[in-house]
């Protein structure tokens, strides 16, 4: 573990986690998430971040490979985050992979609860295809809730017979039934999230009467026929560790080629700290190589 990771983990445990235990208003969480990402994220030089007329943000560094793209869904528990909060990390991913990243916004809960995010993800996929890309020209990606959203979209596309080239997810939230053992096993170990509040978060996302096992929000319960290769990153210390672990098992059950990387101590989506953490850069290099490999075949 680098000294930078030790320092970040200590700050998260002593400052961020106690705050997460207290803050209650989703709008306040949204504002503070935006502030935190501005402080933590270090954009690469010559970052280009454009918002297209079709609503998809385009993030790149340098001259990306023509005709290939990453379609990315940001995290934030379905209540916060945007392409802007993740632009620095996505710019680094573009630089490392030589690929353009299309970052798709989606409406946030509680103002726009389930299935609004899923419907927006399907619409984003269709907009990418209207730009002239074929399914085999696109790698899906996402982190946390956005990782779960990307996997839910993957299930939808696999069942339609139009899967992308591949998918990667960082610390994905795949199970809103909250049945993962790591929610209790890592409750004291996770440096960021108080596990006792995750049920409250589900309440913001799911309208009363909704099924938390609906695969459009909990892809752990989805079907993935003819699934393309998948890369899953997670941390052994986070409360969502079992979401990624069990998701890998489900995908393998459908015959998918799944690669897992588990960091022993890093916080949830440590990739966002690129520019500060050497562990974040190494993880993004792994993702860039994966995406590049499956788009240049």
C-alpha positions as CSV (number, residue, x, y, z in Angstrom):
1,X,0.0,0.0,0.0
2,X,1.4,3.4,-0.9
3,X,1.7,6.2,1.6
4,X,-0.8,8.2,-0.4
5,X,-3.4,5.4,0.0
6,X,-2.7,5.2,3.7
7,X,-3.2,8.9,4.1
8,X,-6.3,9.0,2.0
9,X,-7.9,6.1,3.9
10,X,-7.2,7.8,7.2
11,X,-8.8,11.1,5.9
12,X,-11.9,9.2,4.6
13,X,-12.3,7.3,7.8
14,X,-11.9,10.3,10.1
15,X,-13.7,13.0,8.1
16,X,-15.8,11.7,5.2
17,X,-17.4,8.6,6.9
18,X,-18.6,10.5,10.0
19,X,-20.1,13.1,7.7
20,X,-21.8,10.4,5.7
21,X,-23.4,9.1,8.9
22,X,-24.9,12.5,9.6
23,X,-26.0,14.1,6.3
24,X,-29.6,13.4,5.4
25,X,-30.8,15.6,2.6
26,X,-30.1,14.0,-0.9
27,X,-29.7,17.5,-2.4
28,X,-27.0,18.3,0.2
29,X,-25.3,15.0,-0.6
30,X,-25.3,15.9,-4.3
31,X,-23.7,19.3,-3.7
32,X,-21.1,17.9,-1.4
33,X,-20.3,15.0,-3.8
34,X,-19.6,17.6,-6.5
35,X,-17.3,19.6,-4.2
36,X,-15.4,16.5,-3.0
37,X,-14.8,15.3,-6.6
38,X,-13.5,18.8,-7.5
39,X,-11.0,18.5,-4.6
40,X,-10.0,14.9,-5.2
41,X,-9.8,14.8,-9.0
42,X,-6.8,16.0,-10.9
43,X,-7.5,16.3,-14.6
44,X,-4.8,15.4,-17.1
45,X,-3.3,18.1,-19.3
46,X,-5.2,19.0,-22.4
47,X,-8.5,17.5,-21.2
48,X,-11.3,18.1,-23.7
49,X,-14.8,17.9,-22.3
50,X,-17.7,18.7,-24.6
51,X,-21.5,18.4,-24.3
52,X,-23.1,17.2,-27.5
53,X,-26.4,18.3,-28.8
54,X,-27.7,14.8,-28.2
55,X,-26.9,15.1,-24.5
56,X,-23.9,12.9,-24.4
57,X,-20.7,14.4,-23.0
58,X,-17.5,13.7,-25.0
59,X,-14.3,13.4,-22.9
60,X,-10.9,12.9,-24.6
61,X,-7.2,13.7,-24.4
62,X,-5.3,13.9,-27.6
63,X,-6.6,12.4,-30.8
64,X,-8.7,9.3,-30.0
65,X,-9.0,6.3,-32.2
66,X,-11.8,6.9,-34.8
67,X,-14.8,4.7,-34.9
68,X,-14.5,3.2,-31.4
69,X,-15.8,4.5,-28.1
70,X,-16.4,3.9,-24.4
71,X,-20.0,4.6,-23.2
72,X,-19.7,5.4,-19.5
73,X,-22.2,5.8,-16.6
74,X,-21.1,7.8,-13.5
75,X,-21.6,6.7,-10.0
76,X,-23.1,8.5,-7.0
77,X,-25.7,6.1,-5.6
78,X,-28.3,7.2,-8.2
79,X,-28.8,10.4,-6.2
80,X,-25.6,12.4,-7.1
81,X,-22.8,12.6,-9.7
82,X,-22.7,13.7,-13.3
83,X,-20.3,13.4,-16.3
84,X,-18.7,16.6,-14.9
85,X,-17.8,15.0,-11.5
86,X,-16.0,12.1,-13.4
87,X,-14.5,14.0,-16.3
88,X,-11.0,14.1,-14.8
89,X,-10.8,10.4,-14.3
90,X,-12.4,9.7,-17.7
91,X,-9.9,12.1,-19.3
92,X,-7.1,10.0,-17.9
93,X,-8.8,6.8,-19.1
94,X,-9.0,8.3,-22.6
95,X,-5.4,9.3,-22.5
96,X,-4.3,5.8,-21.4
97,X,-6.5,4.0,-23.9
98,X,-6.4,6.3,-26.9
99,X,-10.3,6.1,-26.9
100,X,-13.0,8.8,-26.7
101,X,-15.3,8.4,-23.7
102,X,-19.0,9.2,-24.1
103,X,-20.3,10.0,-20.6
104,X,-24.0,9.6,-20.3
105,X,-26.0,11.7,-17.8
106,X,-29.1,10.3,-16.3
107,X,-31.9,11.7,-14.1
108,X,-31.2,11.4,-10.4
109,X,-33.4,10.1,-7.5
110,X,-35.4,11.0,-5.5
111,X,-36.7,13.5,-8.1
112,X,-36.5,10.8,-10.8
113,X,-36.6,7.3,-9.2
114,X,-36.4,3.9,-10.8
115,X,-36.7,3.1,-13.7
116,X,-35.6,6.6,-14.9
117,X,-31.9,5.9,-14.9
118,X,-32.3,2.6,-16.8
119,X,-34.5,4.2,-19.4
120,X,-31.9,7.0,-19.8
121,X,-29.1,4.3,-20.2
122,X,-31.1,2.6,-23.0
123,X,-31.6,6.0,-24.7
124,X,-27.9,6.8,-24.4
125,X,-27.0,3.5,-26.1
126,X,-29.4,4.3,-28.9
127,X,-27.9,7.8,-29.3
128,X,-24.4,6.2,-29.6
129,X,-25.6,3.9,-32.4
130,X,-27.2,6.9,-34.2
131,X,-23.8,8.5,-34.2
132,X,-22.8,5.6,-36.5
133,X,-21.1,3.2,-34.1
134,X,-21.9,-0.5,-34.2
135,X,-22.4,-2.5,-31.0
136,X,-19.0,-4.1,-31.5
137,X,-17.5,-0.6,-31.6
138,X,-18.6,0.2,-28.0
139,X,-17.3,-0.8,-24.6
140,X,-19.6,-0.1,-21.7
141,X,-18.3,1.1,-18.4
142,X,-19.3,2.6,-15.1
143,X,-18.6,2.9,-11.4
144,X,-20.7,2.2,-8.3
145,X,-24.3,2.8,-9.2
146,X,-23.2,3.6,-12.7
147,X,-21.4,0.2,-12.8
148,X,-24.7,-1.5,-11.9
149,X,-26.5,0.6,-14.5
150,X,-24.0,-0.5,-17.2
151,X,-24.5,-4.1,-16.2
152,X,-28.3,-3.7,-16.3
153,X,-28.0,-2.3,-19.8
154,X,-25.7,-5.2,-20.7
155,X,-28.3,-7.7,-19.7
156,X,-30.9,-5.8,-21.8
157,X,-28.6,-5.8,-24.8
158,X,-27.6,-9.4,-24.5
159,X,-31.2,-10.5,-24.5
160,X,-31.8,-8.3,-27.6
161,X,-28.9,-9.9,-29.3
162,X,-27.0,-6.7,-29.7
163,X,-24.2,-6.8,-27.0
164,X,-21.3,-4.4,-26.9
165,X,-17.7,-5.4,-27.4
166,X,-17.0,-5.7,-23.6
167,X,-17.8,-4.1,-20.3
168,X,-15.8,-2.9,-17.3
169,X,-17.2,-1.8,-13.9
170,X,-15.5,-0.3,-10.8
171,X,-17.0,-1.3,-7.5
172,X,-20.5,-1.9,-9.1
173,X,-23.7,-1.7,-7.0
174,X,-25.5,-4.7,-8.4
175,X,-28.0,-5.8,-5.7
176,X,-30.6,-3.4,-4.2
177,X,-32.1,-6.3,-2.2
178,X,-29.0,-5.8,0.0
179,X,-28.3,-9.5,0.4
180,X,-24.5,-9.3,0.2
181,X,-22.6,-10.5,3.2
182,X,-20.0,-7.8,2.9
183,X,-22.6,-5.3,3.9
184,X,-22.2,-6.6,7.4
185,X,-18.8,-8.2,7.2
186,X,-17.1,-5.0,6.1
187,X,-19.4,-2.6,8.0
188,X,-16.6,-1.5,10.3
189,X,-13.8,-1.8,7.7
190,X,-15.2,0.3,4.8
191,X,-13.5,3.7,5.1
192,X,-16.3,5.6,3.3
193,X,-19.8,4.3,3.6
194,X,-21.8,3.6,6.8
195,X,-23.6,0.3,5.9
196,X,-26.5,1.2,8.2
197,X,-27.6,3.9,5.8
198,X,-27.7,2.0,2.6
199,X,-31.3,0.9,3.1
200,X,-32.2,4.6,3.3
201,X,-30.5,5.1,0.0
202,X,-32.5,2.3,-1.6
203,X,-35.6,4.1,-0.4
204,X,-34.7,7.2,-2.3
205,X,-34.1,5.2,-5.5
206,X,-37.0,2.7,-5.5
207,X,-40.6,3.9,-5.4
208,X,-42.9,2.2,-3.0
209,X,-44.0,-1.2,-4.3
210,X,-41.0,-1.6,-6.7
211,X,-39.2,-4.9,-6.7
212,X,-35.6,-4.4,-5.6
213,X,-34.7,-7.6,-7.5
214,X,-35.8,-6.1,-10.8
215,X,-32.8,-6.7,-13.1
216,X,-33.1,-3.2,-14.5
217,X,-31.8,-1.9,-11.1
218,X,-30.2,-5.1,-9.7
219,X,-28.4,-6.8,-12.6
220,X,-27.3,-9.6,-10.2
221,X,-30.7,-11.1,-11.1
222,X,-30.5,-10.5,-14.8
223,X,-29.9,-12.8,-17.8
224,X,-26.8,-12.5,-19.9
225,X,-27.0,-14.8,-23.0
226,X,-23.9,-14.6,-25.3
227,X,-22.3,-12.2,-22.9
228,X,-19.1,-10.4,-24.0
229,X,-15.9,-10.2,-21.9
230,X,-16.3,-8.3,-18.5
231,X,-13.7,-6.8,-16.2
232,X,-14.8,-6.1,-12.6
233,X,-12.7,-4.1,-10.1
234,X,-13.6,-4.0,-6.4
235,X,-11.9,-3.7,-3.0
236,X,-11.9,-6.4,-0.3
237,X,-12.5,-3.6,2.2
238,X,-15.7,-2.1,0.8
239,X,-19.3,-3.0,1.8
240,X,-20.2,-3.6,-1.9
241,X,-17.4,-6.2,-2.3
242,X,-19.9,-9.1,-2.6
243,X,-21.9,-7.4,-5.3
244,X,-18.9,-7.6,-7.6
245,X,-18.0,-11.1,-6.5
246,X,-21.5,-12.6,-7.0
247,X,-21.9,-10.6,-10.2
248,X,-18.8,-12.4,-11.6
249,X,-20.4,-15.7,-10.7
250,X,-23.6,-14.9,-12.4
251,X,-21.8,-13.8,-15.6
252,X,-19.6,-16.9,-15.6
253,X,-22.8,-19.0,-15.3
254,X,-23.9,-17.5,-18.7
255,X,-20.5,-18.4,-20.2
256,X,-18.9,-15.0,-20.0
257,X,-15.2,-14.5,-19.8
258,X,-14.9,-12.5,-16.5
259,X,-11.7,-11.0,-15.1
260,X,-11.7,-9.8,-11.5
261,X,-9.3,-7.5,-9.8
262,X,-9.7,-7.1,-6.0
263,X,-7.6,-4.6,-4.2
264,X,-7.0,-5.6,-0.5
265,X,-7.5,-2.2,1.1
266,X,-8.5,0.6,-1.3
267,X,-11.7,2.6,-0.8
268,X,-14.8,2.4,-3.0
269,X,-13.9,3.5,-6.6
270,X,-10.4,4.5,-5.7
271,X,-9.9,5.2,-9.4
272,X,-11.4,8.7,-8.9
273,X,-8.2,9.6,-7.0
274,X,-6.0,9.3,-10.1
275,X,-3.2,11.9,-9.9
276,X,-2.9,11.3,-6.2
277,X,-2.9,7.5,-5.8
278,X,-0.5,5.3,-7.7
279,X,-3.0,2.5,-7.1
280,X,-5.6,4.5,-9.1
281,X,-3.3,5.0,-12.1
282,X,-2.5,1.3,-12.1
283,X,-6.2,0.4,-12.0
284,X,-7.0,2.8,-14.9
285,X,-4.1,1.3,-16.9
286,X,-5.7,-2.1,-16.5
287,X,-9.1,-0.9,-17.6
288,X,-7.5,1.0,-20.6
289,X,-5.7,-2.1,-21.7
290,X,-8.9,-4.2,-21.4
291,X,-11.0,-1.7,-23.4
292,X,-8.3,-1.3,-26.0
293,X,-7.8,-5.0,-26.4
294,X,-11.5,-5.6,-27.1
295,X,-12.1,-2.7,-29.4
296,X,-9.0,-3.2,-31.6
297,X,-9.7,-6.8,-32.4
